[in-house]
Amino acid sequence: MTTVFDIAIIGAGFAGLIAAQDLKQAGYSVIVLEKSRGVGGRCATRRVSDICVDHGVRYLAATGEHTQNLIKQLTATNVLELWTDKIYGFKENQLQSLQPQSCYIAPSGMNSVGKELAVGLDIWFNRRVQRLTPTENKTWYLSLETTHPTATEKPQEVEAKAVILAIPAPQALLLLESLTAELPANFVEQVRSVEYDPCITAMAGYPENELTLKNFPEKAITFPEDEILAWVGLDSSKRLNPQHPVLVIQSSAKFAEYYLDTTDLQPVGELLLKSVSDSLSLGNAEWMQVHRWRYAFCRKSLSVSCLTTTIPSPLVCCGDWCGGNDNIETALMSGNAAVKFFQD
């Protein structure tokens, strides 16, 4: 017999984790369903041999009340520490100091933030929701598929009295389109209206003599006028006693849009490395890995902090696409708004 949860949350990014913790503390039975093997969404860290590299969220900055509170909480528990308060822009072929901003990082990898937010939660990893079906009992039936061959220990279905979709809007749309006739007018169209910018990230390791403070004197550089590059960070400067310099290079949206569906991303990564080398006079990398983010930054969001309905059964959409264009702050705010829907 299928266990009926009070709330099923699809997605273990910031919005989903914040909502799950608050709802659990309020006494609800909550299950989190995550298609990948980890938490934190784009706050991601990859291991390359014995090195960890942040290839998603670059750092956390206090851009509003919610990020300020999160940074305060995680610095108190030694998950986060100050990385730099200086960001430089590469303009007119030279580095220019930008407005100071305190940037916080996790020395053990930015995915530590998601892990901290997930403590104590019931999360089923490697589970993709295939279909949402309303039942005669005013609940939701969720059909699941495994995304990893070893993920067979959990059931393949979930029933819940309410569902929170805490995933990018295009992914939510895939689950909602078949429910258009049963949901309120314009509900699905609002989700469809959301737009994202992609990003392609290259991670590259350099020998010590090829990348020094002489040719990369700062920890983070933005490229506001570049058609290829958006940001370059000296990721190894986040680590305790790094053995070799490691750069993380994030592309512009225009560049990523052009190469997003390329099968082999290695040549695309080489283009990013060449652009960085040309701008900053760097040598050759010893190794490189590439990752594509299809939904990196929300370009066109909804004006509401979360999208809600009780028809045909309680359903909430939340995330960085609800209520603003500041990815982390908006995601945290939206997760809190989703909780309030159940408390009002």
Backbone torsions as a table, in degrees:
resi	resn	phi	psi	omega
1	MET	NA	133.8	-177.3
2	THR	-73.6	130.5	174.9
3	THR	-70.7	135.2	177.8
4	VAL	-98.6	112.6	176.7
5	PHE	-84.6	156.1	173.3
6	ASP	-66.1	-46.6	-175.5
7	ILE	-140.9	130.8	171.0
8	ALA	-106.7	126.6	180.0
9	ILE	-110.0	122.8	180.0
10	ILE	-97.6	111.8	179.9
11	GLY	112.3	126.4	-179.4
12	ALA	-111.0	40.3	170.0
13	GLY	-83.2	-168.8	-176.1
14	PHE	-59.4	-46.9	-177.5
15	ALA	-62.2	-45.5	-179.0
16	GLY	-65.4	-41.4	-179.0
17	LEU	-68.8	-41.9	178.1
18	ILE	-61.3	-46.2	179.4
19	ALA	-62.9	-43.1	-178.1
20	ALA	-62.2	-43.8	-179.4
21	GLN	-63.7	-47.0	-177.6
22	ASP	-66.5	-39.4	-179.8
23	LEU	-70.6	-37.0	175.7
24	LYS	-62.5	-43.9	179.3
25	GLN	-65.1	-26.1	178.4
26	ALA	-81.6	-3.3	175.0
27	GLY	103.8	2.4	178.9
28	TYR	-80.2	147.8	169.7
29	SER	-85.5	121.1	-170.9
30	VAL	-125.5	134.1	171.2
31	ILE	-120.7	133.3	177.8
32	VAL	-107.0	129.6	-179.3
33	LEU	-111.9	120.8	-174.9
34	GLU	-127.4	126.9	-175.7
35	LYS	-74.4	-21.2	-179.9
36	SER	-97.2	-172.3	-177.8
37	ARG	-98.3	3.5	-178.1
38	GLY	-142.8	175.3	-178.6
39	VAL	-108.6	167.5	174.1
40	GLY	102.8	-9.5	178.6
41	GLY	60.6	-123.3	-177.5
42	ARG	-78.9	-2.2	171.4
43	CYS	-83.6	75.7	-163.8
44	ALA	-118.3	148.2	178.0
45	THR	-132.7	135.4	178.2
46	ARG	-114.3	141.2	175.5
47	ARG	-96.1	127.6	176.0
48	VAL	-120.5	104.8	-170.6
49	SER	57.6	-118.6	-179.7
50	ASP	-103.8	19.3	-177.9
51	ILE	-111.9	139.0	172.1
52	CYS	-105.2	140.0	-174.5
53	VAL	-133.5	128.1	177.3
54	ASP	-84.4	110.9	-175.4
55	HIS	-110.8	8.4	177.4
56	GLY	-120.1	-110.6	177.3
57	VAL	-58.5	128.6	-173.1
58	ARG	-75.2	-43.5	-176.4
59	TYR	-169.1	172.4	173.2
60	LEU	-108.6	138.4	176.3
61	ALA	-132.8	146.7	-178.5
62	ALA	-78.7	88.7	-179.8
63	THR	-98.0	-0.1	179.6
64	GLY	-175.3	-177.1	-175.7
65	GLU	-60.4	-40.7	-174.0
66	HIS	-71.9	-43.4	177.1
67	THR	-68.9	-34.5	177.9
68	GLN	-61.4	-44.9	179.7
69	ASN	-66.7	-39.1	179.9
70	LEU	-65.5	-43.7	179.0
71	ILE	-62.7	-42.0	178.7
72	LYS	-61.3	-43.3	-179.9
73	GLN	-63.9	-44.5	-172.9
74	LEU	-83.6	-21.6	172.0
75	THR	-75.2	-32.1	178.3
76	ALA	-66.2	-29.2	179.3
77	THR	-99.0	9.7	176.7
78	ASN	64.1	22.0	172.7
79	VAL	-78.2	-40.5	-179.8
80	LEU	-111.5	153.9	170.4
81	GLU	-147.4	159.7	179.7
82	LEU	-66.6	129.7	179.3
83	TRP	-96.8	-54.6	179.5
84	THR	-160.4	157.0	172.2
85	ASP	-118.7	15.1	-179.5
86	LYS	-122.4	121.7	174.1
87	ILE	-118.2	134.8	-178.7
88	TYR	-113.3	148.2	175.6
89	GLY	-111.1	140.9	177.3
90	PHE	-97.4	102.7	-177.6
91	LYS	-130.2	139.2	177.8
92	GLU	51.0	43.1	175.8
93	ASN	63.7	26.5	175.6
94	GLN	-151.9	157.4	179.0
95	LEU	-81.4	134.0	178.7
96	GLN	-129.2	134.3	-179.9
97	SER	-69.9	131.7	177.8
98	LEU	-100.3	179.0	-179.5
99	GLN	-60.1	130.5	-177.8
100	PRO	-58.0	141.6	177.2
101	GLN	-148.9	128.4	179.5
102	SER	-75.2	120.4	-176.9
103	CYS	-112.9	124.0	-176.6
104	TYR	-108.5	139.1	-179.0
105	ILE	-133.2	165.7	174.3
106	ALA	-104.4	114.6	-178.3
107	PRO	-56.2	-29.2	179.7
108	SER	-90.0	6.3	179.4
109	GLY	115.1	141.6	-176.2
110	MET	-66.6	-18.3	175.7
111	ASN	-68.3	-10.9	174.5
112	SER	-62.2	-28.7	179.2
113	VAL	-64.6	-49.2	178.0
114	GLY	-61.6	-41.0	179.2
115	LYS	-61.3	-39.4	178.7
116	GLU	-65.8	-41.7	-179.9
117	LEU	-70.3	-19.0	-175.5
118	ALA	-94.0	-3.6	-175.5
119	VAL	-56.9	127.6	175.5
120	GLY	86.6	-3.5	-178.1
121	LEU	-88.1	151.6	174.1
122	ASP	-90.1	105.9	-175.9
123	ILE	-122.8	129.1	173.5
124	TRP	-100.9	111.9	-179.1
125	PHE	-86.4	163.5	178.6
126	ASN	55.4	39.1	178.9
127	ARG	-126.7	113.0	176.1
128	ARG	-101.6	131.1	176.9
129	VAL	-78.4	121.4	-179.6
130	GLN	-87.9	-35.1	-173.4
131	ARG	-155.8	141.0	172.1
132	LEU	-106.1	127.3	-179.2
133	THR	-131.1	121.6	175.1
134	PRO	-71.7	142.2	-178.6
135	THR	-106.7	169.1	177.7
136	GLU	-67.7	-20.0	-179.5
137	ASN	-88.7	13.9	-180.0
138	LYS	62.8	34.7	173.8
139	THR	-119.4	179.3	175.8
140	TRP	-112.9	136.0	173.4
141	TYR	-106.3	124.4	-176.8
142	LEU	-112.2	117.4	175.6
143	SER	-87.8	131.3	-174.7
144	LEU	-116.4	155.3	168.9
145	GLU	-131.3	148.1	178.3
146	THR	-82.8	142.6	179.4
147	THR	-107.5	5.6	177.2
148	HIS	-144.7	136.5	-173.8
149	PRO	-61.2	-22.4	-179.1
150	THR	-89.9	-6.0	-175.7
151	ALA	-87.4	71.6	-176.2
152	THR	-118.1	1.6	-172.9
153	GLU	-82.2	-15.4	-178.2
154	LYS	-101.6	157.7	176.0
155	PRO	-61.6	162.1	-178.9
156	GLN	-99.9	12.0	177.1
157	GLU	-150.9	157.1	178.7
158	VAL	-140.3	142.4	171.8
159	GLU	-119.7	135.0	-177.6
160	ALA	-144.1	150.0	178.9
161	LYS	-73.7	-24.2	179.2
162	ALA	-148.7	155.9	-179.7
163	VAL	-129.9	137.4	171.5
164	ILE	-115.1	122.5	174.8
165	LEU	-95.1	102.9	-179.0
166	ALA	-111.7	55.3	-177.4
167	ILE	-132.2	163.7	178.0
168	PRO	-54.1	145.8	-175.1
169	ALA	-52.7	-43.9	179.8
170	PRO	-61.6	-32.3	176.9
171	GLN	-73.7	-38.3	175.8
172	ALA	-63.4	-37.5	-178.6
173	LEU	-60.1	-37.0	179.8
174	LEU	-60.3	-31.8	179.6
175	LEU	-86.5	-24.2	-172.9
176	LEU	-94.3	-24.7	-174.2
177	GLU	-57.7	-38.6	-179.5
178	SER	-71.6	-10.2	-179.1
179	LEU	-104.3	9.3	-174.2
180	THR	-51.3	-44.4	-176.7
181	ALA	-70.3	-23.4	-176.6
182	GLU	-95.2	-19.7	179.0
183	LEU	-88.7	161.9	178.0
184	PRO	-57.5	154.9	179.0
185	ALA	-56.1	138.1	176.4
186	ASN	72.8	-1.4	179.8
187	PHE	-60.7	-52.2	-178.5
188	VAL	-67.6	-36.3	-179.8
189	GLU	-64.8	-34.3	176.6
190	GLN	-63.7	-42.3	177.6
191	VAL	-64.5	-40.7	-179.0
192	ARG	-64.3	-25.4	-175.4
193	SER	-76.0	-14.5	-177.2
194	VAL	-72.6	139.4	-179.6
195	GLU	-128.0	144.4	-179.8
196	TYR	-121.9	153.8	168.0
197	ASP	-102.6	136.7	176.5
198	PRO	-85.6	172.8	175.7
199	CYS	-152.0	141.8	172.6
200	ILE	-112.6	128.0	-176.7
201	THR	-111.7	130.2	172.9
202	ALA	-110.6	135.1	175.1
203	MET	-113.0	129.3	-174.0
204	ALA	-140.3	136.0	176.7
205	GLY	-105.1	140.4	-176.1
206	TYR	-123.6	149.1	170.6
207	PRO	-68.4	151.3	-174.2
208	GLU	-55.8	-38.5	-176.1
209	ASN	-77.8	-8.5	180.0
210	GLU	-97.0	-18.4	-177.9
211	LEU	-138.9	102.6	-178.1
212	THR	-123.4	174.3	178.1
213	LEU	-64.9	-14.3	178.8
214	LYS	-70.1	-43.4	-178.7
215	ASN	-101.9	-4.7	171.3
216	PHE	-140.7	76.5	-170.9
217	PRO	-76.9	-13.9	-176.0
218	GLU	-116.7	164.5	-178.5
219	LYS	-86.1	-26.9	-176.6
220	ALA	-146.7	134.1	-178.9
221	ILE	-134.5	129.5	173.9
222	THR	-99.3	156.9	-179.0
223	PHE	-127.7	76.0	-173.1
224	PRO	-67.5	-19.9	-176.1
225	GLU	-109.7	4.1	-173.0
226	ASP	-92.2	139.8	179.8
227	GLU	-82.3	-15.6	-177.6
228	ILE	-108.2	-47.6	-173.7
229	LEU	-98.1	146.7	172.4
230	ALA	-116.3	-39.1	-173.6
231	TRP	-159.4	143.7	173.9
232	VAL	-134.3	130.4	179.1
233	GLY	-127.4	142.6	174.5
234	LEU	-83.5	85.1	-171.5
235	ASP	-63.0	-32.7	-179.1
236	SER	-64.3	-20.7	178.2
237	SER	-71.7	-9.7	175.7
238	LYS	-81.5	-16.1	-171.4
239	ARG	-98.8	156.0	176.8
240	LEU	-81.9	121.1	178.8
241	ASN	53.5	59.3	179.0
242	PRO	-66.4	141.9	-178.5
243	GLN	-83.9	-33.9	-178.2
244	HIS	-140.4	151.0	177.1
245	PRO	-68.3	137.3	176.8
246	VAL	-130.6	128.5	176.1
247	LEU	-105.9	145.5	167.3
248	VAL	-114.8	124.1	-176.0
249	ILE	-117.1	122.2	179.5
250	GLN	-112.8	134.0	-173.4
251	SER	-81.2	166.3	169.4
252	SER	-72.1	160.5	178.3
253	ALA	-64.2	-38.3	-179.3
254	LYS	-61.9	-45.3	178.8
255	PHE	-63.3	-45.6	-178.6
256	ALA	-64.4	-38.5	179.9
257	GLU	-60.5	-39.8	-177.0
258	TYR	-68.6	-38.1	-173.8
259	TYR	-106.7	8.2	-169.3
260	LEU	-56.7	-41.6	-175.1
261	ASP	-99.3	16.5	176.0
262	THR	-65.1	131.8	-177.3
263	THR	-66.4	-48.8	-179.4
264	ASP	-101.7	110.4	-176.6
265	LEU	-87.0	-9.0	-178.3
266	GLN	-59.0	-47.4	176.5
267	PRO	-61.6	-31.1	177.8
268	VAL	-67.5	-42.3	175.9
269	GLY	-62.0	-37.6	178.2
270	GLU	-62.5	-35.9	176.8
271	LEU	-64.1	-39.9	177.7
272	LEU	-64.9	-44.2	179.4
273	LEU	-63.4	-39.4	178.8
274	LYS	-64.4	-39.8	179.7
275	SER	-64.9	-40.7	177.0
276	VAL	-65.4	-43.9	-179.6
277	SER	-61.4	-41.5	179.7
278	ASP	-65.3	-37.6	-176.7
279	SER	-77.9	-38.5	-171.3
280	LEU	-114.2	6.4	177.5
281	SER	57.5	51.3	178.8
282	LEU	-94.3	160.3	176.3
283	GLY	-87.0	-158.9	-176.5
284	ASN	-88.4	141.1	177.4
285	ALA	-78.7	150.2	176.6
286	GLU	-83.3	-32.6	178.5
287	TRP	-150.8	160.5	179.9
288	MET	-152.8	140.9	169.9
289	GLN	-130.5	154.5	-175.0
290	VAL	-131.0	143.5	177.5
291	HIS	-137.9	139.6	176.7
292	ARG	-104.8	136.2	173.9
293	TRP	-113.2	105.1	-177.9
294	ARG	-70.0	-33.3	-178.3
295	TYR	-122.7	65.9	-173.0
296	ALA	-77.5	-50.3	-175.1
297	PHE	-134.8	130.1	179.0
298	CYS	-75.1	118.7	-179.1
299	ARG	-90.1	-37.2	-179.3
300	LYS	-132.0	107.9	-175.1
301	SER	-106.2	172.8	173.0
302	LEU	-82.5	158.2	-179.8
303	SER	-83.5	-15.5	-178.7
304	VAL	-92.6	150.2	-177.0
305	SER	-75.2	-19.4	168.7
306	CYS	-162.4	155.7	-177.8
307	LEU	-105.4	123.1	-171.5
308	THR	-131.9	155.1	172.5
309	THR	-158.8	155.2	172.1
310	THR	-110.7	4.3	-177.7
311	ILE	-115.9	124.4	2.1
312	PRO	-79.8	-19.2	174.8
313	SER	-148.1	162.7	-175.7
314	PRO	-54.4	126.7	-177.6
315	LEU	-144.9	131.7	-178.5
316	VAL	-130.6	135.3	170.7
317	CYS	-110.7	131.0	178.8
318	CYS	-146.3	167.1	179.6
319	GLY	145.6	-169.5	-177.0
320	ASP	-71.9	-2.2	178.8
321	TRP	-99.5	7.9	-179.3
322	CYS	-119.5	106.9	169.9
323	GLY	100.6	5.9	178.5
324	GLY	163.1	-178.8	-177.6
325	ASN	-120.3	17.3	175.8
326	ASP	-98.8	99.4	-164.8
327	ASN	-47.1	-58.1	-174.4
328	ILE	-72.9	-49.6	179.4
329	GLU	-57.8	-44.0	-179.5
330	THR	-65.1	-41.4	179.5
331	ALA	-62.1	-44.2	179.1
332	LEU	-64.8	-45.0	178.3
333	MET	-60.8	-42.6	-177.9
334	SER	-67.9	-38.6	176.0
335	GLY	-61.0	-40.6	176.5
336	ASN	-66.0	-38.0	178.9
337	ALA	-64.6	-36.3	177.5
338	ALA	-62.5	-38.2	178.2
339	VAL	-64.0	-42.8	-178.2
340	LYS	-62.5	-28.7	177.4
341	PHE	-57.9	-36.5	-178.7
342	PHE	-85.3	-16.6	-178.8
343	GLN	-92.4	-22.5	-178.0
344	ASP	-75.5	NA	NA
